[in-house]
Amino acid sequence: MDSEKAYNTQPDKEQLAERRVCSFYHHPLFQTCMLGFVCFMCPGMFNALSGLGGGGQVDPQTASNANSALYATFAFFSFFSGSINNKLGPRLTLFIGTIGYALFIGSFLADNIHPNAGPFVVAAGAILGICAAFLWTAQGSLVLSYPTEAEKGKYIGIFWAIFNLGAVVGAAVSLGQNFHSAANSVGNGTYIGFLILTVIGVLIPPFMANPYRVVRTDGTKVECFRNPSWKTELKGLWVALRTDPLILLLFPMFYASNYFYTWQFNDYNQALFDIRARSLNNFVYWLSQIVGSLAIGNLVLDQVKFSRRCRAFAGWTILFIMVFVVNIWGYFYQKTYTRESIKNITRKIDIYDQGYPAHVWLMIFCGLFDAMWQTTAYWLMGAMSNDPAKLAVFTGFYKSIQSAGAAGVWRADATGIPFMNIFLSSWCLTAFGLVCAFPMIFLRVKEHTELEDETL
């Protein structure tokens, strides 16, 4: 009899354990972490490579042209990627998006082995732009729809920390590979290491949970992703703008959000430092991003003891202060060199030089500023809706406008525009973006998302 009871209770224990595993697997935070590791492996490695300046090459022109092609296609396809994401579903969209990152990093390895492979790098950049539009739109719709309204800053911060940890690991690999290098470019081993990690990232999306099975921490289900006709989805782009026109006030903020990378990576890091210093700068830059995203997400944007409107204005104020701290600091360095003067430099700044510590602290503050800017932009979009389909459209707008700005400035850098022009335009655009965002926060951010804001 006792053995029979034991036999009957055993399946119940197994079912209970299975439910616990399923509950953990379908938890929104676990799925957000999986999403973070996709971006850890793919965009994270891309950022580590870009952060070296010139993609780790001696001549940054090929990388600038590739980035210009990348962001041009990124801008175009991002405008429609929200509709594509809603049609294909986020997992498939995310998987397609990862493939371009492996191709792009592989193209730099090819260029390192075959110096005449520059056109292949530019073509790979254009393909990556299409893939990146898909990846980041799927990412935005998921990371903004999984958390409750009170947890959006926390989830965005956790995602951004994991994502940037990829760039930190990539930068650490580069630093280890090139610490004793006397050259001004990275070796094949660095590119191979990045490529292996990126391919691992391609394999993660198929193992993620279907979003409709994810239950938020308050017990509500994530709204099902619709699969309407292409005509309906494309019409939804216009409907989103017509029904929520205040999103237009965030467009200048979106435009500036990747614009400053060109000066930071190519016109500061690549222009002034040798490969060892560039690698260390790159490492601390992405490490500081983890601190910046978690700090503004958890300590400011999700401080529930203050109202949501108060938190929104607090985030805006912090960004406004950071814009002037970082750019006033950078101006005092930028006025000491030009594109012409660095051609005559025979020895670039090394980590053991006396003036290096002050220069690396600027990179740290640039990383903090970037993370705070991106986290706040996502949080503001998340404050406008909880609906995944609408958020996919908003994220598509964000990435499209962001990439249009980046495409233009990378092309300007490739054509030899003075460093100071790029620096001052970056400063003006970030300040203008915040000025435009202020009335949007005042008029649109409410204490709770209203029902009429939920769907297209």
N, C-alpha and C positions, 0 to 999 in steps of 0.2 A: 504493500500500500504506500509506504513511504517513498519507495523507488518510483512508483507511478506518479506521485505528487511532484517529485523532483523532475520527472520527465515532462510533466505538463507545464511546470513553471519555467523551464529552460527557454522555450521559444519566446516567452514574454520578456525575459531578460535580453535576449538577442534583438528583439524588436525595439526594446527601449534603447539599447546601445545604438541601433541603426538610426532611430529617430534623433538621438543626440548628435550623431555624426551629420545627418542631413540638416538638422537645425543649425549646426555650426557652419556647414558648407554654404547654406543659403542665407546666412546672416549678412546684412548689408555691409558691415565693417570688413568681414572676411573677403567679400567680393570686391570691395574697394581696394583692399590690399592686393588681391590678385591683379586688378587693373593697374595698380601702382607698379607691380613687378613687370607687367607687359611694357610699360613706359620706362621702367628701370633699364630693361635690356635693349630697347630700340631707340626711342628719342633720347634716353639717357646717354647711350654711347655716342649718338650723333652730337649731343651737347658737349660731351667730353672732347670730341674731335674738333668741333667748332671753337671751343674755348681756347685751344692752343693757338688760334690765329692762323688763317690760311690753310686750315685743315691739317696743320702740322708740317706744311711744306715751306721751303725757303721763299718761293715766289707765291704771294697770296692771290695773284690775279686769277688763276684757274679756279680756286675755291670761291672767289668773289663772283665770277661768272656763273659757276654752278649754283651758288646760293641765289643769285638773281633769277636764274631759270626756275629753281625750286620754288621760290616764293611767288613768282608770276603764276605758275600753274596752281600752286597752293591757293592763291587768292581767288582765281577763277572757279576752281572746283569746290572750294569751301562754301561759296554762295549757294550751291545746290546740294552739298553733301548732307545737310539736314534732311532733305527729302529722300536722298538715297539711303540714309541710315534708317529712316522710318519704313522704307520699302523692304530693304534686305534684312533688317534687324541688326542690333548692335554687335552681336558676336561675330557675324560674318563680315560686317563692315570693319570691325577692329582687326580681324585676321588679314583681310586684304591690305589694310593700312600698314601692317608690320613688314610686309614683304619688301617694300621700297627701301626701308632702312638698311636691310642686309645688302641690297644691290648697291646702294650709295657708298657704304663703307668699303665694299669689295672693289668699287671703282677707284678709290684712292690707293688701295693696295696695288691694283693694276697700273696706276699712274706712277707709283713708286718704283715698280719693276720696269715698266716701259714708259719712258719720259714723254713719248708722243701721244699718250692716251688721253690728253686733255679733253678732246671732244666727247669721249666716252663718259668722262666725269660730269660734263655739262648735261649730257643726255640723261645720265642717271639722276642728276639733280632734278630735271624736269619730271621724270617718272616719280621720284620721291615726293614731289609737290602734290601730285594726284593722290598718292597713298597716304601722305600725312593729313590731307584734308579729311579723308575717311576716318583715320585713326583718331584724330583729335575731336571730331564731331561726335563719334561714338563715345569717346571718353567723357566729353562734357555732358552728354545727355545722361550717362550712368552716374557719374560722381555727383551730379546735382539732383538726381531723382531718388537715389538710395537713402539719403539721410532725412530725418525729420527737419522741420524748419529751425528748431533749436540747435541742431547738430551740424548744419551745413559748413560752418567755419571749421569745425573740428575735422570733418571728413575731407574737406578740400585740403586742409593743412597736412593731414596724414598722407593723403595721396601725393601731395607735392613733395613731402619729405622722402617718401619711398622712391618716387620718380627721380628726384635729384640725387638720391643715394647712388643711383646708377651712374650719373655723371661723376660723382665722387670716386666710385670704384674705378671707372674708366680713367679718370685723371690720376689716380694712384698707380694704376698700371703703367700709364705713360711716364709718370715721375720715376718709377722704379726702373723702367727700361732706359730712360734717358738721363738719369742723374749724373752719370760719369761721361756723358757724351759731350764732345767738343763741337759737334755739328749744330746747325740751326734748323734741322728738320728731324722728324721721327723716323725710326727704322721699320722694316717690314713686320717685325715681331709685335709692335704696338697695333698695327692694323689687323693682323691675324687674331690677336686677342680680342679686339673689339668685334670682329666679324663672328667669332665663335659665340660670344655672349648675345649678339643680335639674333643669330639663328635660333638660340634657345628661346628668346622672346617671341619669335614667330610661332612657336609650338604651344604657347600658353592659352590663347583665346578659345580654342575648341574645348578646353577643359573647364571653362567658366560656366556658371549656372545661367539658365534662362532667366532674364530679369523678371518675368511675370511670376516666378516662384519665390522671389525674394520678398520677405516680410520686414517692414521697418520695425524699429525698436518700440514704437508705440502701438504695434499690432496692425497697422494699416498696410495694405498691399501696394506695391509699386504698380502704377497704372500700366496696363498692357500696351505694348508698342503696336501701333496700328499698321496695317498693310494695305493702304488704299492705292488707287491708281496713280500713275505718274502725273496725270493731269491735275488730280486733286492735290497732290503733294506740292507741285510747282505753284499752284494757285495759293497754297498755304503760305508761301513766302510773302506774297502781297498782303494776305490777310493778317499775318503777324505784324507787318509794318503798319497797316491801316488801323488795327485794333489796339496796338501798343506802340504808338509813334514815339514815345519818350525813349525807346531804345536807341533812337537816332542820336540822342545827346551823349550816349556812351561811345559812339563811333570814333571821335577823336582820341579817346582813351585807348580804344582798341588799336587804332592806327599807330600809336606811339609805343605799344607794348612789346614789340620786337625791334623797333627802330634803333634803340640805343645799343643793341648787340654789336653792330658794325664798328662803332667807335671803341667799345670796350675790348673786343676780341682782336680786331685787325689793326686799328689805329692807335691803340695803347699797348695791349699785351704783345702783339706780334711786332709792332714797330720798335719798341724800346728794349725788350728783354731777350736773352739767349734762351735756348730750348729748355735748359734746366729751370730757369726762373719762370718761363712761361708755363711749364708743367706744374710748378708749385703754385703759381698764381691761379691756374685753372682749378687745382685741387681745393684751395681755400675758398674760391669763388662759389663753387657748387656746394661745399660744406656749409657755407654761410647761408645758402638758400634754404637748407633744411631748418636752420634756426629761425630765419625770417618768416617762413610759411607757418611753422608751428606757433611762433610768437603772436603774429597778428591774427591767426585763425582761432587759437584757443584763448589767448589772453585779452583780445579786443573784440573780435567779431562774434564770438559765441559767449560773451559774458552776460548770462541771462538775468543777472541782477539789474542790468540796465535795459532800457527799451531798445527795440531793434533800430529805430530811427537814430537814437543816441549813438549806438554802436557804428552805424553807417557813417555818421559825421565824424566820429572818432577815427575811423579808418581813413577817411578822406584827409583829415588833418595831419595824420602821421605821414601819409604819402606826400602831402604838400611840403612838409618840413624836409623830408628825405630828398625831394627833387632839388632843393636849393643847397642842402648840405653836400650832396654828392657832386653836383655840377659846379659849385663854387670851388670845391677842392680840386676837381678835375681841371678846371680852367687854369689854375696856377701851374699845373704840369704841362697842359697843352700849349700854352703860350711860349714854352721854352724850346719847342722843336716843330719842324714842318716836314712835309713829305719829301722835300728836296734835301733838307739837312741830314735826315737819317741815312741817306745814300752814302754819305761820307763817313759814317760811323764804322770804325773797324772792330770795335769791341762793344757789345751791348751789355746792359745791366745784368749782373749775376747776383745770386742770392747772398754772396759774401760781401758785396759792395756796401759801403756805408749808407748810401741813400736808399737802399732797397726796402727796409722795414716800412717806411712811410708810404712808399709806392704800393706795397702789397696790402696795406690797410685800406687803401682806396678800392682795390679789387674786392675786399671783404664787404665794404659798404655798398659797392655796386651789386653784389650778390644779394645782400639783405634787401636792397631797394627793389630789385627785380622780382624776388619772391613775394614781397608784400604787394607789389603792383598786380601781379597775376592773380594772387589769392583774392584780393579785394575785387578785382574785375569779375571773377567767377562768382563770388559771394553776392555781388550786386545783381547779376543775372539770376542767381538762385532765389533772390528776394522777390523777383518778379513773377515766378511761377514754380509749381511743383510737378507740372506735367512733362513727362519725358519727350514727347513729340515737339512741344513748344520749345523746350530747352534745347533740343537738337537743332532747331532752326536758329535760335539765338546764338548757340555755340558756332554754328556755321557762319553767321554774320561776323562773329568775333574773329574767327580764324581767317575769314576772307579779307576783312579790313586790315587786320594785323599783318597779314602776308603781303598785301598791296604795299604797305609802308616799307616792309623789309625788302621787297623786290626792288623798289626804287632806290633805297639807300645802298644796297649791296652793288647795284649797277653803277651808281655814282662813285662808289669807292673804287670799282674796277677801272673806271675811266680816269681816275687821278684827281678827283675833286679834293681841294685842300682839307687837311684834317680839321682845321678850325671851323670850316663851314659845316662839316658833318657834326661836329661837337655842338655848335651853337644851335643848329636846327633840331638836334635831339633834345636839348635843354628846352627850347621854345615849345616843341610839340608836347612834351610831358606836362609842362605847366599849363598849356592851353587845354589839354585833355582833361585835367582836373577842374579847370574853370567851367568847362562844358558839363562835366559830370555833376557839379554841385546842384544845379536846378533839378536834374533828374532825381537825385536823392531826396531833395526837398519835396518834390511833387509826387513821386512814385513809390518810394519805400514806405510800406505800412507796417503796422505791428504784426499783422498776420496776412497771408496771401488769401485774397477774396476768391470766391467760387468762380466769378466771371473772369478771373485772371488765369484760370487753370488750363483751359484748352484753346486751341485755335478756332 
